[in-house]
């Protein structure tokens, strides 16, 4: 039996009198690769922030790698998770060097507050070079382009060789070639049976064949969950967007057409 990596039961987050997340139930097993799909503001980043150990929740239970988060284990748990989310990290990183941000992934926190080995430093430098940032390692985060900042966060997520990789719209800000390289890297990573991936996108054409499972969110709640092929159908997607939608799959890529216009993202 596959090991359970994430177990979420009746999880809710509340802000004032409004639910950001409402009774989320989700189980993820080792080696599964999930697509998380939904419109802006539906709660995706909030859910992933909780899952990655960077946000508290108000009700329900969450276990990651068989444990709930606690003061004793949260740093250790975070080190096993690679997380890319410009929606989250852009609020915290400003003048920090690109290289220091990547190294912060090793700390389980937002800063580089421990001694770095030569091997760890080389690993971070190699990742940045592979992402075409060899000449930007010393540059402050705020002075990087949107795509460059995204690549810094991708390097940060990968520097620990994580067991759980959470990619919250990793293609945002990347040009067409950088996005293609990023998707190729994700496909290569998915070949490792030890890694589990959660991938968020607004772009149907980014839905790789490796994402066999899908969770569809709307208004802070789960609308549908199951096989991606069963969710990306005319009936389910038309109900989701509350308008007639045609789903076309071409060469393992999905395209959505609404009122005669093909949807490639928001």
N, C-alpha and C positions, 0 to 999 in steps of 0.2 A: 504493500500500500504506500502511495506517495506521501511524503511528509507534508503536513500542513504548515505553510509559511505564514499566512495571515488568516485570522479568525475574528470576524466582526459580527457582533450580535446586538441588534436593537440600538445601534449607536445614534445619538442625537447631539447636535450642537445648537445652542440657542443664543441669539443676540437680542437683548431686550425682550420683546414679546414675539419675536420672529424666529422660526426654525431656519438655520443655515443648512442643517442636515436633519433628516427625520427618519428614525428607525431603519438605519442601514444594516442589512445582513449580507455578508459576503465572505466566502471561503476561497482561499487561493492555495493551491498545492505546488510543491516544488516542481520546477520545470514547465509550469503553465505560463502562457504569455497572453495577457489580457489587453483588450482595447477598452478604454474608457471614453465614451462619446456623449456629448451633450453641448448645449448652447452656452454662451457666456453667462456667468452668474448663476449657473445651476448647482454649484457646490463642489465641482470637481477639485479645485485647488484646496478648498477647505478640507475635503475628505483626505486628500493626499498629504496635507500638512499634519493632520492627525496621525495618519498611517506612518509617516516618516519620523514622528516623535517630536514635532516642533509646535504642536498646538494641542491644548487641552480639549476635552469633550465633556458634555454635561450629563449624559445618561448612556446606559448600555455598557458593553465590554469590548475590549480590543486586546488581542494577543498577537504578537509578532515573534516568529521563531519560538513559539510555545510559551511566551512570557508576556505578561502585561508590563507596561512601562512603569518604572519606579525610579526614585532618586539613585538607587544603587546600580541600576543596569542601563539607564537611558543612553549614556555616552557609549557604552559598549555596543548597544543595540544599533545606534545610529551609524556606527562604523561599518556595520554589515549591510547598510543600505546606501545605494547611490541615488541621489535625487537631483533632478534638473527641473527648475521651475523659476522662470524669470518673474512671474507674477509674485512669487515669494521673495526671492533673493534680491531683486532690484530695490526692495524697500530697505535693505540692510547694507548692501555693499555700495561704496561710493569712491573713496580715495584709496582703497586697498589695492596693492599690486596684484596683477593677474596671477602671478606665480604664488603669492601668499594665499589667494582665494582657493586655488587648486589644492594647496597643502592643507588648508583648513578642513578639507574633507577627511583627512586622517585623524583629526581631533574629535570628531563627532559633534562639533559645534560650529560656530560662525567664524572663529578666529584661529590663528596659528599660535597656540599657547603651550607648545611643548617642543622638545628637542627633536630635530629632523635628522634622520640618518642620511648618509650619502646616497644610499640606494633609493630611499624615498624621494629625495630631491631629484635624482636622475629620472625616476619614474614620472614625476610631475613635469619635468622639462621635456621629456620625450613625448608625452601626451600633447602638450601645447604645440610642439613642433609638428606633430602629425596633423594637428588641426590648423596648421598654417599661422601659428602665433609665435613662432620662434623669435621674431623681432619685437614682440609686444609683451614679453614676460614682465618687464619692469613698469609697464604703463598702468596708471590708475584705471580702475574699472569704469569710472564716469567718462573717461576720454576714449573709450573703445566704442566702435559702432555696435548697433544692436546685434548683428550677426556675430561679431567678435565676442561680445559679452556672453552670448548663448554658447559659443564654443568653449569659453572659460568654464562655464557651469557644467558642460558635458565632461570636460577634463576632470573637474572636481568630483563628479559623480563616479568616474571610472578609476580614480587613483587608488581606491581601496580594493579594487577587484571585487565588487559587491556581490552578495548572494541574491539580493533583491534590488532591481533597478527600476526606479520610478521616473518616467520621462513625461513631464507635463508640457506638452506642445514644444518639443525640442526643435522642430523645424521653423519656428517663428523667427523671422529676421535673417534666416539663411538664404543665400542666393540659390538658384536652381542646382548649381553644381555642388555646393556645400551640402545642400539638403540630400542630394543623391548619395554623396559619400557618407553622410550620417546614417541614412537608411541602410546602406550596405554594411556599416559597422554594427548596427543593431541586429541585422540578420546573422552576422558572424557570431556575435555574442550569444544569440539564441541557440546556437549549435551546442553550447556547453550545457549539459543536463543539470548542472548544479545551480544555474542562474534562472531566476524568475523575473519576468518583465511586465510592468504595467505601462501602457502607452496611451497618452492623451493627444488627440488631434482634432482640428476642425476640418481637415482636408481628407476627403474620402480616398483620394489617390495615394495617401500615405498608409492605408490599411494593408499591411503586408500579409501574405499567407500565413506567416508564423502566428499571427494573432487569431487563434482559433476560437477564443472565448471573448465575449463582449458584455459589458455592463453599460446600459443606456440610462442616463440621468436627466431629470427634469425637475426644477423647483425644489432642489435639495433632497429628492427622493429617487429611488430606483424605479424606472419604468419597466425595463425588461432586462433579463439576464439569461445568457445561454450561448449557444454556438453563433459565431458571427454570421455565418451563412444563413441562419434562421432569422436573425434580427435585421440584416440588411436585405429586406424584401419590400416590395411595393406597399403591402398592407401595413406592416409594422412602421415603416418610415413615414407613410402618409398620416397614420394616426399620431406619430410623434410630433411632426411639424404642423399638424392640423391643416393640411392642404394636400392635394394630389401629388404624389411623388412617384417617379419611375426610377428604379434601381437597375443599373446596367453593370455587369461585370465583364471587363475586357482584359484578357491576359493577366488574370489574378489581381486586377485593380478595380475598385468600385467607383462608379460615377452616379451622381444623383441629378435627376432633372426635375425641376419645379416649374410648372407653367411654360414648358418648352425650353427653358434655359438650364444648361448644365451647371450644377453646383460644384465649385471647386474649393469651397471654404468660406469663411465668414470674415 
